[in-house]
Amino acid sequence: MSRLLDAFETTVSPSYRIFGLVDTSVDTYSPNADRTKWLLSARGMVYLQVPPQVIRASVRVESWSTAPPASDAAWSGAQDVEVELPGGELALETIDGGRQELPLVLPSSGLYKMRWQWVFNRERGQFTSPLAGISEPLLMPPGLTEKMDGTDQYCLIQIWRSAAGQEDVSRA
């Protein structure tokens, strides 16, 4: 049974249409990634592309013992990614704002899965896709307005050890 280990909530101001969750032990850079995908990832970092209309985003980061239960909320988008977190200490990062270290407890360093889910504030008007080659308006389902707290976007990031990472630890 999956168990919530820790959680942290904050607000970020994305810059250059991205913000990311990074391992503080890694020198971050702009990952050489496929700009047609929402999540841009490399060792120690995952960045979310956001619409140009997003000025402030509410973010909740959760650490779980295993894969968390699926959310029944309606999201504008969701994507899972696997990433190595070599130091296990995390920060939210924006290009202009730098790093904001998170007081979030991870069991250890290693290979983790992340589930990123996001929704846009319907009261702020229409949002357009930041993805390369796509200029259409984005899906904005109702609900989760209480999570917005006056921001343009709400993002839930859930993190748990991947099965491969747990096997590696048990062999050591």
C-alpha positions as CSV (number, residue, x, y, z in Angstrom):
1,M,0.0,0.0,0.0
2,S,1.3,3.4,-1.0
3,R,1.9,5.9,1.7
4,L,2.5,9.7,1.5
5,L,5.9,10.3,3.2
6,D,6.2,14.1,2.9
7,A,4.7,17.1,1.0
8,F,5.6,20.7,0.3
9,E,3.6,23.5,-1.4
10,T,4.9,26.8,-2.8
11,T,4.4,29.2,-5.7
12,V,6.9,29.7,-8.5
13,S,7.2,32.2,-11.3
14,P,8.3,30.3,-14.4
15,S,10.8,32.0,-16.7
16,Y,11.4,31.3,-20.4
17,R,8.2,29.2,-20.2
18,I,9.7,26.5,-17.9
19,F,10.2,25.6,-14.3
20,G,11.8,22.5,-12.9
21,L,12.4,20.1,-10.1
22,V,16.2,19.5,-9.7
23,D,18.6,17.5,-7.6
24,T,20.8,20.1,-5.8
25,S,23.9,18.0,-6.3
26,V,23.7,18.3,-10.1
27,D,24.9,21.3,-12.2
28,T,21.7,22.1,-14.1
29,Y,21.5,23.2,-17.6
30,S,18.9,23.4,-20.3
31,P,18.3,19.7,-21.2
32,N,18.8,18.8,-24.8
33,A,15.2,17.6,-25.0
34,D,12.4,17.2,-27.4
35,R,10.5,20.5,-27.2
36,T,7.4,18.8,-28.5
37,K,6.9,17.2,-25.0
38,W,5.7,18.8,-21.8
39,L,8.4,17.4,-19.6
40,L,12.1,18.0,-20.4
41,S,14.4,15.7,-18.4
42,A,18.0,14.7,-17.9
43,R,20.0,13.2,-15.0
44,G,19.0,15.1,-11.9
45,M,16.4,17.4,-13.4
46,V,12.9,17.6,-14.9
47,Y,11.4,20.8,-16.3
48,L,7.8,21.4,-17.2
49,Q,7.1,23.6,-20.2
50,V,4.3,26.1,-19.4
51,P,2.1,28.4,-21.6
52,P,3.4,31.9,-22.1
53,Q,0.3,33.2,-20.2
54,V,1.5,31.5,-17.0
55,I,3.0,34.1,-14.7
56,R,2.6,32.3,-11.3
57,A,2.1,28.6,-10.7
58,S,1.1,26.8,-7.4
59,V,3.1,23.7,-7.0
60,R,2.7,20.8,-4.6
61,V,5.5,18.2,-4.4
62,E,4.8,14.9,-2.7
63,S,7.2,12.0,-1.8
64,W,5.5,8.6,-1.7
65,S,6.6,5.1,-0.5
66,T,5.5,3.5,-3.8
67,A,3.4,4.6,-6.8
68,P,0.6,6.8,-5.5
69,P,-3.0,6.1,-6.3
70,A,-4.3,7.6,-9.5
71,S,-6.1,10.9,-9.1
72,D,-9.7,11.2,-10.1
73,A,-9.4,14.9,-10.7
74,A,-9.6,16.3,-14.2
75,W,-6.2,17.6,-15.4
76,S,-5.2,19.7,-18.4
77,G,-2.2,17.4,-18.7
78,A,-0.3,14.6,-17.0
79,Q,3.0,12.8,-17.8
80,D,5.2,10.3,-15.9
81,V,9.0,10.3,-16.2
82,E,11.8,8.4,-14.6
83,V,14.9,10.3,-13.5
84,E,18.1,9.6,-11.5
85,L,18.4,11.8,-8.4
86,P,22.0,11.3,-7.4
87,G,21.9,13.4,-4.2
88,G,18.3,13.1,-3.2
89,E,17.9,16.7,-2.1
90,L,15.5,18.7,-4.3
91,A,14.9,22.3,-5.3
92,L,12.5,24.0,-7.6
93,E,14.3,26.0,-10.2
94,T,13.5,28.8,-12.7
95,I,16.0,30.4,-15.0
96,D,15.5,34.0,-13.7
97,G,14.7,33.1,-10.0
98,G,17.3,30.5,-9.4
99,R,16.7,27.6,-6.9
100,Q,14.3,27.3,-4.0
101,E,15.4,24.3,-1.9
102,L,12.6,22.0,-0.8
103,P,12.4,20.7,2.8
104,L,11.1,17.4,1.3
105,V,12.3,14.1,2.5
106,L,13.2,11.4,0.0
107,P,14.2,7.9,1.3
108,S,17.6,8.0,-0.5
109,S,19.3,9.0,-3.7
110,G,18.7,6.9,-6.8
111,L,16.3,6.2,-9.6
112,Y,12.8,7.8,-9.1
113,K,9.6,8.0,-11.0
114,M,7.7,11.3,-11.1
115,R,4.1,11.9,-12.0
116,W,3.5,15.5,-13.1
117,Q,-0.1,16.7,-13.4
118,W,-1.2,20.2,-14.1
119,V,-4.3,22.3,-14.7
120,F,-4.8,25.9,-15.8
121,N,-7.0,28.6,-14.1
122,R,-10.2,28.9,-16.2
123,E,-10.8,32.3,-14.7
124,R,-7.6,33.7,-16.3
125,G,-8.8,33.2,-19.9
126,Q,-7.4,30.9,-22.6
127,F,-4.0,29.4,-22.5
128,T,-2.0,28.3,-25.5
129,S,0.4,25.4,-25.8
130,P,4.1,26.0,-25.3
131,L,5.0,22.9,-27.2
132,A,7.0,23.3,-30.4
133,G,4.8,23.2,-33.5
134,I,1.5,23.4,-31.6
135,S,-0.4,26.7,-31.2
136,E,-3.9,25.5,-30.3
137,P,-5.8,26.5,-27.1
138,L,-5.3,24.1,-24.2
139,L,-7.9,21.9,-22.4
140,M,-9.0,23.5,-19.2
141,P,-11.3,21.1,-17.3
142,P,-13.4,22.4,-14.4
143,G,-12.4,21.7,-10.8
144,L,-9.3,22.2,-8.7
145,T,-10.0,25.9,-8.5
146,E,-9.3,25.8,-4.7
147,K,-5.7,24.7,-5.5
148,M,-5.0,27.8,-7.7
149,D,-4.8,30.3,-4.9
150,G,-4.9,33.2,-7.3
151,T,-2.3,31.7,-9.7
152,D,-2.5,30.8,-13.4
153,Q,-1.6,27.1,-13.0
154,Y,-1.6,24.3,-10.4
155,C,0.9,21.5,-10.7
156,L,1.1,18.3,-8.6
157,I,4.4,16.5,-8.7
158,Q,4.4,13.0,-7.1
159,I,7.7,11.2,-6.6
160,W,8.5,7.6,-5.6
161,R,11.4,5.1,-5.9
162,S,11.2,3.2,-9.2
163,A,11.2,-0.6,-9.0
164,A,14.6,-0.7,-10.8
165,G,16.1,1.7,-8.2
166,Q,14.7,-0.3,-5.3
167,E,16.2,-3.5,-6.8
168,D,19.6,-1.8,-7.1
169,V,19.5,-0.8,-3.4
170,S,18.5,-4.3,-2.3
171,R,21.5,-5.8,-4.2
172,A,24.0,-3.4,-2.6
